[in-house]
Every structure is written in structure tokens, then in C-alpha cells.
């Protein structure tokens, strides 16, 4: 959750995108494998967007 210091409310990415339809849209998310980037990726997917996420440096799926 993100705390809004001006109003004292808490927001999450899914709350920010509530009511927004991103079906058919593509979002490019940097840092989407963890932390805030992952939360943003999940929220965008929940709103209907496809996400393109760059893997972190040193990530080689053929070795995992």
C-alpha cells in the first residue's frame, strides 16, 4: 500500500486502476519482476492490459 500523506488514505495499484478498462492495451513495465514493478504489472493485468516485462540482468530461463 502507498500512504497518501495529504489525505491520510492508503492506495494500492489495483485501487488506483479500479474502474479503468485497459483491455487491448499493452503496458511496458520496467522492474516488473519484483516489488513495486510486480505490483504494477499485476494491477495492469487485472485491468485487462497485456504487460511486457524486461527480465532482470543475468536472468537466463534456459538455465533455471
N, C-alpha and C positions, 0 to 999 in steps of 0.2 A: 504494500500500500504506500501511496505517496501522500504525505501530510501537506495540506494547503494551509500555510501559516496565516493567510489573510482572512480565511473564513473559519478555520479550525476543523474543517471537514477532511475526510480521507478519501482518496480516489485510487482506483485501480485502472489498469489499461482497459479492462472489459467494461468498466463503468463509463469511462470516457467515450468508448465507441458504442455504447448502448443506443439502439435505435438507428444506427448507421448501417446501410446495406452496401457492402463492398464486393458483392458478387460480380465476377467478371473482371475484377481489378487485380493487378499484381503489385505486391509491395516488395521492395528490396530492403532487407534488414541486415545491417552490419552488427556483428556481435550477437547474432541470434541463437547461439548455441548455449548461452548461459545468462544468468542474471536478468537485467532489465531487457536486454535484447530478446531473450527467450520469452519473457512475459509479453512483450510487444508482439512477437511472432504468434503466440497462442491467441492473443486478443484479436489480431488481424484475421487469423483463420476463423475464429468464432464469428466474426462479422462477415465472413464469406470470401475473403481475399485469398489468393494464392500467394505464397511467400517464397522468395528466392533468398537463401541464406548462404553466405560465404563461409566455408569451413575455417576453423582456426588454423594458424600456421602450424605446420608439422602434422596435420591430420591426413592420414592415408587409409581410406576404408579397406583397401585390399590387404592391409597388414593387420587389421583388427579382427 
